[in-house]
């Protein structure tokens, strides 16, 4: 029972942060799940894979909700979603296979590097340079979109995120405004989450160290509780973000992620 309460609290925090900062939640979910799974006594050698697979599966539900919300606001470039998704699905499946073949310490290092990149963005807002550009710097046509989608899906499934950190800057560099970028990234998070989750389920089969209530590297009690709570609090976080200083919030969150990154490396 106590485990479910912890997962509900994690889901609530994830949804709140996602609403406040516009992130998918994977950057918080993966390290948090690692520590929770360690505390639950799961085999240390599979904790990182279980955290990523569970994160991707949980993200699916929040991504679906976010995509629908953005669709209602007409901020999704639907013409690009199918070609991007084709590449993302392939990339996510390949990425999940690659991630599960890595040593757990190597995978933790990759995740830590990503966390520090997000931290720098939160503190210094380097992506603002891209957002402020008025010229289109690359082409995102139906022919090239699957290629872009493949590397986004590959990296996202390794890290355990929905891909918004990559898709949004790509859309902006392609000449789309920030609203279209975020909305399209939200829609593309759905196929990334599906393919990545299926990959971790498939490539985790047969592992003798898996606990009960898992499908490969996906722990279902955590998925159910996190998804339920995060959907409820995401709107609260979005509303809260309008009443607090965005710069202060981002810097606080960046400092928080620095501490998380250090803890991941220590673990």
C-alpha positions in Angstrom: 0.0 0.0 0.0 2.8 2.4 0.9 4.4 1.8 -2.5 1.2 2.9 -4.3 1.1 6.1 -2.2 4.7 6.9 -3.2 3.9 6.3 -6.9 0.8 8.5 -6.6 2.9 11.3 -5.0 5.5 10.9 -7.8 2.8 11.1 -10.4 1.3 14.2 -8.8 4.7 15.9 -8.7 5.5 14.9 -12.3 2.2 16.2 -13.6 2.7 19.5 -11.6 6.2 20.0 -13.0 5.1 19.0 -16.5 2.4 21.6 -16.4 4.7 24.3 -14.9 7.7 23.8 -17.1 6.3 22.2 -20.3 8.3 19.0 -19.9 7.1 15.5 -20.5 8.1 14.3 -17.1 10.7 11.6 -18.1 13.6 13.7 -16.8 12.0 13.5 -13.4 10.4 10.1 -13.6 13.5 8.1 -14.5 15.8 9.1 -11.7 12.9 9.1 -9.1 11.9 5.6 -10.2 15.5 4.4 -9.9 15.6 5.4 -6.2 12.2 4.0 -5.4 13.0 0.7 -7.1 16.3 0.5 -5.2 14.3 1.2 -2.0 11.8 -1.6 -2.9 14.7 -4.0 -3.0 14.7 -4.7 -6.8 17.8 -6.3 -8.3 20.2 -3.4 -8.8 21.3 -4.7 -12.3 17.8 -4.1 -13.8 16.7 -1.0 -11.9 17.8 1.5 -14.6 16.0 -0.5 -17.4 12.9 -0.9 -15.3 12.8 2.8 -14.6 13.1 3.8 -18.2 10.5 1.3 -19.4 8.1 2.3 -16.7 8.7 6.0 -17.4 7.9 5.6 -21.2 4.7 3.6 -20.5 3.6 6.2 -18.0 4.3 9.1 -20.4 2.0 7.6 -23.0 -1.1 8.5 -21.0 0.0 12.1 -20.2 1.2 12.5 -23.8 -2.2 11.4 -25.1 -4.0 13.9 -22.9 -1.6 16.7 -23.8 -1.9 16.0 -27.6 -5.7 16.2 -27.4 -5.5 19.5 -25.4 -3.1 21.0 -28.0 -5.3 19.7 -30.8 -8.3 21.6 -29.4 -6.1 24.8 -29.5 -5.2 24.1 -33.1 -1.4 24.0 -32.2 -0.5 20.6 -33.8 0.9 20.5 -37.3 -0.8 17.2 -38.1 0.6 16.9 -41.6 4.0 16.3 -40.1 2.9 13.9 -37.3 2.6 10.7 -39.5 6.0 11.0 -41.3 7.8 12.0 -38.1 6.1 9.2 -36.2 7.3 6.6 -38.7 10.9 7.4 -38.0 10.2 7.8 -34.3 8.7 4.3 -34.0 11.6 2.7 -35.7 14.1 4.8 -33.8 12.5 4.1 -30.4 12.5 0.3 -31.1 16.1 0.4 -32.1 16.9 2.7 -29.2 15.3 0.4 -26.6 17.2 -2.6 -28.0 20.4 -0.7 -27.8 19.7 0.7 -24.3 19.0 -2.8 -22.9 22.3 -4.1 -24.3 24.3 -1.4 -22.5 25.8 -1.9 -19.0 23.7 -0.2 -16.4 26.5 2.3 -15.4 26.9 3.4 -19.0 23.2 4.0 -19.4 23.2 6.0 -16.1 26.0 8.1 -17.5 24.0 8.9 -20.7 21.0 9.9 -18.6 23.1 12.0 -16.3 24.5 13.9 -19.3 21.0 14.5 -20.5 19.9 15.8 -17.1 22.7 18.3 -17.0 21.8 19.5 -20.5 18.2 20.1 -19.3 19.6 21.8 -16.2 21.7 24.2 -18.3 18.6 25.0 -20.4 16.5 25.6 -17.3 19.0 28.0 -15.8 20.3 29.8 -18.9 17.5 29.3 -21.5 19.9 28.7 -24.4 17.1 27.5 -26.6 15.7 31.0 -26.5 18.3 31.7 -29.2 16.6 29.2 -31.5 13.1 30.5 -30.6 14.1 34.1 -31.5 15.4 33.2 -34.9 13.1 34.3 -37.7 14.7 32.4 -40.5 14.0 28.8 -41.4 17.3 26.9 -40.9 16.3 23.4 -42.1 13.6 21.5 -44.1 11.1 19.3 -42.5 9.3 17.8 -45.5 7.5 14.5 -45.7 10.7 13.0 -47.2 13.1 14.2 -44.5 10.7 14.0 -41.5 11.2 10.2 -40.9 14.9 10.8 -40.8 14.5 13.5 -38.1 12.0 11.3 -36.3 14.4 8.3 -36.2 17.1 10.1 -34.2 14.6 11.7 -31.9 12.9 8.3 -31.2 16.3 6.6 -30.8 17.6 9.1 -28.2 14.2 9.5 -26.4 13.8 5.7 -25.8 17.4 5.5 -24.4 16.7 8.3 -22.0 13.1 7.5 -21.2 11.4 10.7 -22.3 8.6 11.6 -24.8 10.9 13.5 -27.1 9.7 17.1 -26.6 13.2 18.3 -25.7 14.2 17.3 -29.3 11.0 17.7 -31.3 10.2 21.3 -30.3 13.6 22.8 -31.2 13.5 20.8 -34.5 10.1 22.3 -35.4 11.2 25.8 -34.5 14.4 25.4 -36.6 12.0 24.2 -39.4 10.3 27.6 -39.4 7.3 26.8 -37.2 6.3 29.0 -34.2 6.8 27.8 -30.6 3.1 26.9 -30.2 3.2 24.6 -33.2 6.5 23.2 -32.0 5.2 22.3 -28.6 1.9 21.0 -29.9 3.4 18.8 -32.5 6.0 17.5 -30.0 3.1 16.6 -27.7 1.4 14.6 -30.4 4.6 12.9 -31.4 5.2 11.9 -27.8 2.5 9.3 -28.2 4.2 7.0 -30.8 7.5 7.4 -29.1 6.0 6.3 -25.8 4.2 3.3 -27.4 7.2 2.1 -29.4 9.7 2.7 -26.6 7.4 0.9 -24.0 6.9 -2.1 -26.3 10.6 -2.3 -26.9 11.4 -2.4 -23.2 8.6 -5.0 -22.7 9.9 -7.1 -25.5 13.7 -6.9 -24.7 13.1 -7.4 -21.0 11.3 -10.7 -21.4 13.0 -13.7 -19.9 15.0 -11.8 -17.3 15.0 -13.9 -14.1 15.5 -10.9 -11.8 12.2 -9.2 -12.7 9.8 -8.6 -9.8 6.1 -9.5 -10.0 3.6 -7.4 -11.9 6.0 -6.6 -14.8 5.9 -7.1 -18.5 9.6 -7.1 -19.5 11.0 -3.8 -18.1 7.6 -2.2 -17.2 6.3 -2.2 -13.7 2.5 -1.9 -13.9 1.6 -0.7 -10.4 3.9 2.3 -10.9 2.4 3.0 -14.4 -1.2 2.9 -13.1 -0.6 5.2 -10.1 1.8 7.7 -11.9 -0.5 8.0 -14.9 -3.6 8.6 -12.8 -2.1 11.3 -10.6 -0.1 13.1 -13.3 -3.1 13.6 -15.5 -5.0 15.2 -12.5 -2.2 17.7 -11.6 -0.9 18.7 -15.0 -3.6 21.4 -15.4 -2.9 22.7 -11.9 0.8 23.1 -12.8 -0.1 24.9 -16.0 -2.3 27.4 -14.1 0.3 27.8 -11.4 3.0 28.7 -13.9 1.0 31.8 -14.9 1.1 33.2 -11.3 4.8 32.7 -10.6 8.0 34.0 -12.2 9.0 31.7 -15.0 12.7 32.6 -14.7 12.7 31.8 -11.0 10.8 28.6 -11.5 13.2 27.4 -14.2 16.3 28.2 -12.2 14.9 26.4 -9.1 14.1 23.4 -11.2 17.5 23.5 -12.8 19.2 23.4 -9.4 16.9 20.5 -8.4 17.9 18.5 -11.5 21.6 19.2 -10.8 21.2 17.5 -7.4 19.3 14.6 -9.1 22.0 14.2 -11.7 24.7 14.0 -9.0 22.6 11.4 -7.0 22.1 9.3 -10.1 25.9 9.1 -10.6 26.5 8.3 -7.0 23.9 5.5 -7.1 
